[in-house]
């Protein structure tokens, strides 16, 4: 820092003169904030500077000089929020983004709202003009006497406050962080007047240890666990629905499924937590999902459906489908807010998901009752034959998965992406057709027993090829789903973990909205591969209009050379028009390159994505 935390000797005097102690220069409030971020192990802050937030940037510069936090410059503030989202998903830490006052803050809101809708822990920091100028119409005023951004953030944050005095910093920061990382997780927003940021800090070092204050809770209701265990003992056929909130607990959940012989399906945002070649996997339920998943849930022999760590929104409940939302449902989550969405459920269990399933495993290691699926026999057969479990039979049009047609079928594109990239790849699928095709068709070729551990309970050996389970191999956006989020999020993911390939699957519409963030990947020399599904349209809008019999309007895009655009931004750009060109790519070189690569892939614009859930909901609204 620009100041030390203790008294330091003044050695300016000559030899023989007595040494005197002088107080170190007081650190600023902004320095104390950065010190707390350092304490949490935050490596990057994503944002765009401006006058009202300049003191924070000065503190970040001082931190970077001593090997601390680095700033990554986004090209638009919404991109900064999406980068923080990607960083949080990859590391399990809190993502931090910042902006100046006024339009800087309003530009953040879309990305912050997406984090709120997807329960991503984030600290959002904005600046304000100096306190004495409030109400005098200063430049970019966004206080209660101007364009009130604090009021705007109220509706998309878990905590939201103006820090109006230096002595408020620690109490409000800790409250903001606790609300961000505890269920229901989400973004917290603090806004600082520039003169408060510059004020001397009330403390030279952090007064509190965030490692203890922010430690996750493992509390569970033992009586609820016992009642659930009795229900499971009485059930002959149990099905699991695995949501995105299961990341930390996925090993225990899959071990429980194996012990019970219970088939499982995932939500769209939970797919990346499991291997699609797991012998108990029955597909994705919800948007972009598989008929096999819904068939499992509609099976009349099913006694219980355990829905775990899912928000029950439109896309991850099959459009609030009655095959899930009925009296067979047992909803398990750490958030009362989510549990409140399933009043029809037979039973609710609130608490740490990992603790719940660890207790269930400890109390039910008996494999004699395996329901409708003999897991161990199939596992032994698999190991003897050496064959991979094939998820391709779940596809709507399996022939198109291997089609050599030109333009490229999007199903074939997903197949090739799964084959070309190594096991450690993080795939991020953008909102729209990109997400629906990836959810339905993207099945990595490698036999990855993701998240499993041995049935006896022994820990699985670590391997550099295995992903962290919290984020998963496929990441999509549910609920408040903005186009273009995956572009910025891929940059944040690559910054968080530069040792693995990051593939952003996006559309031409999303790239035209947020493609400037490629420049940030260039500046940071991040190996991100941007795959653009080029159909010269807003594809989901176009197909939705056709399926609904609506007017065809506002969905066509002018032809754009995205490979040339990438090269103009300093990235590598490649145009792909045939499956042969796609399969011939030198992926190893792209992954080793110190910078991003964009693949401009011309896909068949007439292929209708698997978007039946969305159309079903829209049709229902017309009946109201």
C-alpha positions in Angstrom: 0.0 0.0 0.0 1.0 3.6 -0.1 1.1 3.5 3.7 2.2 1.0 6.3 0.1 -0.4 9.1 2.4 0.4 12.0 4.9 3.1 13.2 8.0 3.2 11.0 11.5 4.6 11.8 12.5 7.9 10.2 16.0 7.3 9.0 16.5 10.6 7.2 18.8 12.0 9.9 22.6 11.7 9.7 24.9 9.2 11.4 24.9 9.5 15.1 21.5 11.2 15.3 18.8 9.6 17.3 16.1 7.6 15.4 12.6 8.9 15.8 9.3 7.1 15.1 6.7 8.9 12.9 3.2 7.7 12.2 2.6 6.2 8.8 0.3 8.0 6.5 -3.3 6.9 7.2 -4.7 4.6 4.6 -7.9 5.6 2.8 -11.4 3.9 3.1 -10.8 2.5 -0.4 -7.6 0.8 0.8 -9.5 -0.8 3.6 -12.1 -2.1 1.2 -9.3 -3.6 -1.0 -7.6 -5.1 2.1 -10.8 -7.0 2.8 -11.0 -8.3 -0.8 -7.3 -9.4 -0.5 -8.2 -11.2 2.7 -10.9 -13.2 0.8 -8.4 -14.2 -1.8 -10.0 -12.2 -4.6 -7.6 -11.9 -7.5 -9.4 -9.6 -9.9 -11.8 -6.7 -9.9 -13.6 -6.2 -13.2 -14.8 -2.7 -14.2 -14.4 0.6 -16.0 -12.9 3.6 -14.2 -14.3 7.2 -13.8 -13.9 10.2 -11.7 -16.4 9.2 -8.9 -14.6 5.9 -8.3 -11.0 7.1 -8.8 -10.0 6.4 -5.2 -10.9 2.8 -5.5 -8.7 2.5 -8.6 -5.8 4.2 -6.8 -6.1 1.5 -4.1 -6.3 -1.2 -6.7 -3.1 0.1 -8.3 -1.3 0.1 -4.9 -2.5 -3.5 -4.3 -1.3 -4.6 -7.8 2.1 -3.1 -7.2 2.6 -5.3 -4.1 1.4 -8.5 -5.9 -2.3 -8.2 -4.8 -5.5 -7.7 -6.7 -5.4 -6.9 -10.4 -8.0 -4.9 -12.3 -9.3 -6.1 -15.6 -10.7 -3.5 -17.9 -14.1 -4.4 -19.5 -15.3 -2.6 -22.6 -18.8 -2.1 -21.2 -20.0 -2.2 -17.6 -22.4 -5.0 -18.2 -19.4 -7.0 -19.5 -17.7 -6.3 -16.2 -20.6 -7.8 -14.3 -20.7 -10.8 -16.6 -16.9 -11.3 -16.1 -17.4 -11.2 -12.3 -20.2 -13.8 -12.8 -17.8 -16.1 -14.7 -15.0 -15.6 -12.1 -17.4 -16.5 -9.3 -18.7 -19.7 -11.0 -15.1 -20.9 -11.7 -13.5 -20.2 -8.4 -16.3 -20.4 -5.9 -15.2 -17.0 -4.6 -17.2 -13.8 -4.7 -17.0 -11.9 -8.0 -16.3 -8.2 -7.8 -17.2 -5.6 -10.4 -17.2 -1.8 -10.2 -18.2 1.3 -12.1 -18.4 5.1 -11.8 -21.6 6.9 -11.0 -24.6 7.6 -13.3 -24.5 5.8 -16.6 -21.6 3.6 -15.4 -23.9 2.2 -12.7 -26.9 1.8 -14.9 -24.9 -0.1 -17.4 -24.0 -2.6 -14.7 -27.6 -3.4 -13.9 -28.3 -6.0 -16.5 -25.3 -8.1 -15.5 -26.1 -7.7 -11.8 -29.8 -8.7 -12.4 -28.6 -11.9 -14.2 -26.4 -12.7 -11.2 -29.4 -12.1 -8.9 -31.7 -14.4 -11.0 -29.0 -17.2 -11.0 -27.8 -16.9 -7.4 -24.2 -15.9 -8.2 -22.4 -14.3 -5.3 -21.1 -10.9 -6.3 -20.0 -7.6 -4.8 -20.9 -4.6 -6.9 -19.2 -1.3 -6.1 -20.2 2.0 -7.6 -19.1 5.6 -7.1 -21.1 8.8 -6.3 -20.3 12.5 -6.4 -19.0 14.0 -3.2 -21.6 14.3 -0.4 -21.7 18.2 -0.3 -22.6 18.2 -4.0 -25.7 16.0 -3.5 -28.8 17.9 -4.9 -26.7 20.4 -6.9 -26.8 18.5 -10.1 -23.2 17.4 -10.3 -21.9 15.5 -13.3 -23.5 12.0 -13.5 -25.3 12.4 -10.2 -27.0 9.2 -9.3 -28.1 9.8 -5.7 -31.5 10.2 -4.1 -31.6 13.8 -5.4 -30.7 12.8 -9.0 -31.1 9.6 -11.1 -31.4 7.3 -8.1 -29.3 4.2 -9.0 -29.4 3.0 -5.4 -33.1 2.6 -5.8 -32.6 0.8 -9.1 -30.2 -1.7 -7.5 -32.7 -2.4 -4.7 -34.6 -4.8 -6.9 -31.7 -7.0 -8.1 -29.5 -7.3 -5.1 -29.5 -9.1 -1.8 -28.0 -6.1 0.0 -28.0 -2.5 -1.2 -26.6 0.5 0.7 -24.9 4.0 0.5 -21.8 4.2 2.6 -22.1 7.8 3.7 -19.4 7.9 6.5 -16.0 6.2 6.9 -17.1 4.5 10.1 -19.8 2.6 8.2 -17.4 0.8 5.9 -16.7 -2.4 7.9 -20.3 -3.0 9.1 -21.9 -2.5 5.8 -19.2 -4.4 3.8 -19.5 -7.4 6.1 -23.3 -7.3 5.9 -23.0 -7.1 2.1 -20.6 -10.0 1.9 -22.6 -12.2 4.2 -25.8 -11.6 2.2 -24.0 -12.4 -1.0 -22.5 -15.7 0.0 -25.4 -17.2 2.1 -28.6 -18.7 0.8 -30.1 -17.4 -1.2 -26.9 -16.2 -2.8 -26.7 -13.2 -5.1 -25.1 -9.8 -5.7 -24.7 -7.1 -3.0 -24.3 -3.5 -3.9 -22.4 -0.7 -2.1 -22.1 2.8 -3.4 -19.5 5.3 -2.1 -19.4 9.1 -2.5 -15.9 10.0 -3.8 -15.1 12.0 -0.7 -15.9 9.0 1.6 -13.7 6.8 -0.5 -10.8 9.3 0.0 -11.4 9.8 3.7 -8.9 8.4 6.2 -9.8 4.8 7.1 -11.0 4.4 10.7 -8.7 1.3 10.9 -5.3 0.7 9.4 -6.0 -3.0 8.9 -9.2 -5.1 8.7 -10.8 -5.5 12.1 -12.5 -8.8 11.3 -11.5 -12.2 9.9 -13.8 -12.9 7.0 -12.8 -16.6 6.9 -14.8 -17.2 10.0 -17.6 -14.6 9.3 -18.3 -16.0 5.9 -17.8 -19.7 6.6 -20.6 -21.8 5.0 -23.1 -23.3 7.4 -23.6 -27.0 7.5 -26.8 -26.9 9.5 -29.6 -29.4 8.8 -32.8 -30.4 10.4 -32.1 -33.8 11.9 -35.8 -34.7 12.3 -36.4 -33.8 8.7 -33.5 -36.0 7.6 -34.9 -38.9 9.6 -38.4 -38.4 8.1 -36.9 -38.3 4.6 -35.0 -41.5 5.3 -38.2 -43.2 6.3 -39.9 -42.0 3.2 -37.0 -43.3 1.1 -37.0 -46.7 2.8 -40.7 -47.1 2.0 -40.2 -46.1 -1.7 -39.5 -48.6 -4.4 -38.7 -46.2 -7.2 -37.0 -42.9 -6.5 -35.9 -40.4 -9.2 -33.6 -37.4 -8.6 -33.7 -34.0 -10.3 -30.3 -32.3 -9.9 -30.1 -28.5 -10.2 -27.3 -26.0 -10.4 -27.3 -25.6 -6.6 -25.8 -29.1 -6.2 -22.2 -28.2 -7.2 -20.6 -28.6 -3.8 -22.6 -31.7 -3.0 -22.6 -33.5 -6.4 -20.3 -36.3 -5.3 -22.5 -37.2 -2.3 -25.7 -37.0 -4.5 -24.3 -39.3 -7.1 -23.1 -41.8 -4.5 -26.6 -41.7 -3.0 -28.1 -42.3 -6.5 -25.8 -45.3 -6.9 -26.6 -46.8 -3.5 -30.3 -46.5 -4.2 -30.1 -47.4 -7.9 -32.1 -44.2 -8.6 -32.0 -42.8 -12.1 -31.5 -39.0 -12.2 -32.2 -36.2 -14.6 -30.8 -32.7 -14.4 -32.1 -29.2 -15.0 -30.5 -27.3 -17.9 -28.1 -25.5 -15.6 -27.4 -28.7 -13.7 -26.3 -30.7 -16.7 -22.7 -29.6 -16.4 -22.3 -31.1 -12.9 -22.6 -34.7 -14.2 -21.2 -36.9 -16.9 -23.8 -37.5 -19.6 -22.4 -41.0 -19.8 -23.3 -41.9 -16.2 -25.3 -45.1 -16.4 -28.1 -43.6 -14.2 -28.4 -40.4 -16.3 -31.7 -40.0 -18.1 -31.3 -36.6 -19.7 -32.1 -33.0 -19.1 -35.6 -31.9 -17.9 -36.7 -28.4 -19.0 -35.6 -26.0 -21.7 -33.6 -27.8 -24.4 -34.2 -31.1 -22.6 -34.9 -34.7 -23.6 -38.1 -36.7 -23.9 -36.4 -39.4 -21.9 -36.1 -37.1 -18.9 -39.8 -36.2 -18.9 -40.7 -39.9 -19.5 -38.9 -40.8 -16.3 -40.8 -38.2 -14.3 -44.1 -39.3 -15.8 -43.5 -43.0 -15.0 -46.4 -44.0 -12.8 -44.2 -46.4 -10.8 -42.2 -43.5 -9.4 -42.9 -43.0 -5.7 -40.7 -40.0 -5.0 -39.0 -37.3 -7.0 -36.2 -35.6 -5.1 -35.7 -32.1 -6.6 -32.3 -30.9 -5.3 -30.9 -27.4 -5.5 -33.1 -26.0 -8.2 -35.0 -22.7 -8.4 -38.1 -24.1 -10.1 -38.2 -21.3 -12.7 -39.7 -21.7 -16.1 -36.7 -23.2 -17.9 -35.7 -25.6 -15.1 -39.1 -26.9 -14.2 -40.3 -27.7 -17.8 -42.5 -24.7 -17.8 -43.9 -25.6 -14.3 -44.8 -29.0 -15.7 -47.2 -31.2 -13.7 -44.9 -34.2 -14.2 -42.6 -32.5 -11.6 -44.8 -30.3 -9.5 -47.1 -32.8 -7.8 -47.6 -34.7 -4.6 -44.6 -37.0 -5.3 -42.2 -34.1 -5.0 -39.6 -33.8 -2.2 -37.9 -30.5 -2.5 -34.4 -30.2 -1.0 -32.6 -26.9 -0.9 -30.7 -24.5 1.3 -33.0 -21.6 0.4 -36.4 -20.9 2.0 -37.1 -18.7 -1.0 -36.8 -21.6 -3.4 -38.8 -24.0 -1.2 -41.6 -21.5 -1.1 -42.2 -22.1 -4.8 -43.3 -25.7 -4.3 -46.3 -25.7 -2.0 -47.6 -28.8 -3.6 -44.6 -30.9 -2.6 -45.1 -33.8 -0.2 -42.1 -32.7 1.9 -39.5 -29.9 2.1 -36.0 -30.3 3.5 -34.0 -27.1 4.2 -30.3 -27.1 4.9 -26.9 -27.7 3.5 -27.4 -30.0 0.6 -24.1 -31.7 1.1 -24.8 -32.3 4.8 -28.2 -33.7 3.9 -26.8 -36.3 1.5 -23.8 -37.2 3.6 -26.3 -38.1 6.4 -28.5 -40.1 4.1 -25.4 -42.0 2.8 -24.2 -42.8 6.3 -27.6 -44.1 7.3 -28.3 -46.2 4.1 -25.2 -48.0 2.9 -27.3 -51.0 2.2 -27.3 -51.9 -1.5 -29.7 -54.7 -1.2 -32.6 -52.4 -2.2 -31.8 -51.0 -5.6 -35.2 -50.0 -6.8 -35.7 -50.4 -10.6 -32.0 -50.2 -11.5 -29.2 -52.6 -10.6 -26.4 -50.1 -10.6 -23.6 -52.4 -9.5 -24.3 -55.0 -12.2 -24.3 -52.4 -14.9 -21.1 -50.8 -13.5 -19.4 -54.2 -13.6 -20.6 -54.8 -17.1 -19.4 -51.4 -18.2 -15.9 -52.0 -16.7 -15.7 -55.5 -18.3 -16.7 -54.4 -21.8 -14.9 -51.0 -21.7 -17.7 -49.4 -23.6 -18.8 -45.9 -23.0 -22.4 -45.1 -22.0 -23.9 -43.5 -25.0 -26.3 -40.5 -24.4 -26.9 -39.9 -28.1 -30.1 -42.1 -28.1 -31.8 -39.2 -26.2 -31.5 -36.8 -29.1 -34.5 -35.7 -31.1 -32.8 -36.1 -34.4 -29.8 -38.4 -33.9 -29.1 -38.6 -37.7 -28.4 -34.8 -37.9 -25.8 -35.3 -35.1 -23.6 -36.9 -37.7 -24.9 -35.1 -40.8 -22.3 -33.9 -43.5 -24.8 -31.3 -44.8 -23.7 -27.8 -45.7 -24.5 -25.4 -44.1 -23.5 -27.2 -40.9 -26.3 -28.6 -38.8 -26.1 -27.2 -35.3 -26.5 -30.7 -34.0 -23.3 -31.7 -35.8 -21.5 -28.6 -34.5 -22.3 -29.6 -30.9 -21.0 -33.1 -31.7 -17.7 -31.8 -33.1 -17.2 -29.4 -30.2 -17.5 -32.3 -27.8 -15.0 -34.4 -29.7 -12.5 -31.7 -30.4 -11.9 -30.1 -27.0 -10.1 -31.8 -24.1 -11.7 -33.0 -20.9 -10.8 -29.9 -18.9 -12.8 -27.6 -21.2 -15.3 -25.2 -19.7 -18.2 -24.6 -22.1 -20.4 -21.6 -21.7 -23.6 -21.5 -23.8 -25.2 -18.1 -24.4 -28.9 -17.3 -24.1 -31.0 -18.3 -27.1 -30.4 -21.0 -29.7 -26.8 -21.5 -28.4 -28.2 -22.6 -25.0 -30.9 -24.9 -26.4 -28.5 -26.7 -28.8 -25.8 -27.1 -26.1 -28.3 -28.4 -23.5 -29.7 -30.9 -25.9 -26.8 -32.0 -28.0 -23.4 -31.2 -26.4 -22.0 -34.4 -25.0 -18.2 -34.5 -24.5 -16.7 -37.6 -25.9 -14.5 -38.5 -23.0 -15.8 -40.9 -20.4 -15.8 -38.5 -17.5 -17.2 -39.9 -14.3 -17.7 -36.4 -13.1 -18.4 -35.9 -9.4 -18.4 -39.6 -8.5 -16.6 -41.2 -5.6 -16.3 -44.8 -4.7 -19.3 -46.5 -3.2 -17.4 -47.4 -0.1 -16.9 -43.7 0.5 -13.2 -43.4 -0.4 -12.2 -40.1 -1.9 -11.7 -40.0 -5.6 -8.1 -39.4 -6.7 -7.4 -36.0 -8.0 -6.6 -35.6 -11.7 -5.5 -32.5 -13.6 -8.1 -33.4 -16.3 -11.0 -33.2 -13.9 -13.1 -30.1 -13.5 -14.1 -28.5 -10.2 -17.6 -29.6 -9.5 -18.9 -26.3 -8.3 -19.0 -24.8 -11.8 -19.4 -27.8 -14.0 -18.3 -28.5 -17.5 -21.3 -26.7 -19.1 -22.6 -23.3 -17.8 -25.8 -21.7 -18.9 -28.0 -18.8 -17.7 -31.5 -19.4 -16.4 -34.3 -17.0 -15.3 -33.2 -13.4 -16.0 -31.2 -14.6 -19.0 -29.5 -11.8 -21.0 -28.1 -12.3 -24.4 -24.4 -11.9 -24.5 -23.7 -12.9 -20.9 -21.5 -15.8 -22.0 -19.0 -13.6 -23.8 -18.1 -11.6 -20.7 -18.4 -14.6 -18.5 -16.0 -16.6 -20.6 -13.4 -13.8 -20.1 -13.9 -14.0 -16.3 -13.7 -17.8 -16.4 -10.4 -17.7 -18.3 -8.9 -15.1 -16.0 -9.9 -17.2 -13.0 -8.3 -20.4 -14.5 -6.0 -19.8 -17.4 -4.8 -23.4 -17.4 -7.9 -24.8 -19.0 -9.6 -24.2 -22.4 -12.7 -21.9 -22.2 -15.3 -22.2 -25.1 -18.0 -19.6 -25.4 -20.9 -20.8 -27.6 -22.8 -17.7 -28.7 -25.0 -16.5 -31.5 -24.5 -13.7 -34.0 -27.1 -11.6 -32.3 -25.3 -11.9 -28.9 -22.0 -11.2 -30.6 -23.3 -8.0 -32.1 -24.5 -7.0 -28.6 -21.4 -7.8 -26.5 -18.6 -8.8 -28.8 -16.5 -5.9 -27.8 -15.4 -7.9 -24.8 -13.2 -10.0 -27.1 -10.9 -7.0 -26.9 -10.5 -7.6 -23.1 -9.5 -11.2 -23.8 -6.9 -9.9 -26.3 -5.5 -7.4 -23.7 -5.3 -10.1 -21.0 -3.9 -12.7 -23.4 -6.6 -15.2 -22.4 -7.2 -18.4 -24.4 -10.9 -18.2 -25.0 -12.5 -19.8 -28.1 -15.6 -17.9 -29.2 -17.9 -20.1 -31.4 -20.4 -18.0 -33.2 -23.6 -19.7 -34.5 -24.0 -17.6 -37.6 -27.6 -17.9 -39.1 -28.0 -14.2 -39.9 -30.9 -13.9 -37.5 -32.1 -13.7 -33.9 -32.7 -17.4 -34.2 -34.9 -18.1 -31.2 -37.1 -15.2 -32.0 -37.4 -16.2 -35.7 -38.3 -19.8 -34.9 -40.5 -18.8 -32.0 -42.5 -16.5 -34.4 -42.9 -19.3 -36.9 -44.0 -21.9 -34.4 -46.5 -19.5 -32.9 -47.9 -18.5 -36.2 -46.9 -14.9 -35.5 -45.7 -12.2 -37.9 -42.1 -12.7 -39.0 -40.6 -9.3 -38.0 -37.5 -7.9 -36.4 -35.4 -11.1 -36.4 -33.2 -10.9 -39.5 -29.6 -9.6 -39.3 -27.4 -8.2 -42.0 -24.5 -10.5 -43.1 -21.5 -10.0 -40.8 -18.0 -11.3 -41.2 -17.3 -12.1 -37.5 -13.9 -13.6 -38.3 -12.8 -10.2 -39.8 -14.3 -8.4 -36.8 -12.3 -10.7 -34.4 -9.1 -9.9 -36.4 -9.9 -6.2 -36.2 -10.0 -6.6 -32.4 -6.7 -8.4 -32.3 -8.0 -12.0 -32.0 -7.6 -14.9 -34.4 -10.6 -15.3 -36.7 -11.6 -18.4 -38.7 -14.6 -18.9 -40.9 -16.2 -22.4 -40.9 -18.6 -23.4 -43.6 -18.5 -27.2 -43.6 -18.2 -30.1 -41.2 -14.8 -31.0 -42.8 -13.4 -27.6 -42.1 -14.7 -27.9 -38.5 -13.2 -31.3 -37.8 -9.9 -30.2 -39.3 -9.3 -27.4 -36.8 -6.0 -27.4 -34.9 -7.6 -27.1 -31.5 -4.4 -27.8 -29.6 -2.8 -24.6 -31.2 -5.9 -22.6 -30.4 -5.9 -23.7 -26.7 -2.1 -22.9 -26.5 -2.4 -19.5 -28.0 -1.9 -16.5 -25.7 -5.1 -14.8 -26.9 -8.6 -15.6 -28.1 -9.8 -17.3 -31.3 -13.2 -16.7 -32.9 -14.8 -19.4 -35.1 -17.5 -17.9 -37.3 -19.6 -21.1 -38.0 -22.3 -20.8 -40.7 -25.1 -23.1 -39.4 -28.3 -24.2 -41.1 -30.7 -21.4 -40.4 -33.8 -23.6 -40.9 -33.0 -26.1 -38.1 -35.5 -25.6 -35.3 -33.9 -25.7 -31.9 -35.4 -27.8 -29.1 -37.5 -25.0 -27.5 -40.7 -26.8 -26.8 -40.8 -25.8 -23.2 -40.7 -22.1 -24.1 -43.4 -22.5 -26.7 -45.6 -24.4 -24.3 -45.5 -21.6 -21.8 -46.2 -18.9 -24.5 -49.2 -20.9 -25.7 -50.6 -21.2 -22.2 -50.3 -17.4 -21.7 -52.4 -16.9 -24.8 -55.3 -18.8 -23.1 -55.4 -16.6 -20.1 
